[in-house]
Amino acid sequence: MAIPAAERLQTELTRQDLDNLIFGLLKSADAQLKLEQTVVEWSNGRLDPANAALGEFRRFNVESQNYLRQFFTALMVAAIRGRSNG
């Protein structure tokens, strides 16, 4: 179902939906910090800590994407429901 870009959406979201948005943003920030740590460790020649930080970055990044996907899925489902009820 296509929703025009300029159309205002009336949606109802749960607290869990908003939690998913917050957790996604927080995990993204955590991932950025781990990526920064990876670069610092690698540039200082500490490969084992760099590899560990890179693994954490990847995990946080995947978690962030999953939370954000859940939020945007809920948002679109709510928008489509609101459109069909309106």
Summary of the structure (lengths in Angstrom):
residues: 86
radius of gyration: 18.3
end to end distance: 14.8
largest distance: 60.4
contacts: 223
relative contact order: 0.21
helix: 79%
strand: 0%
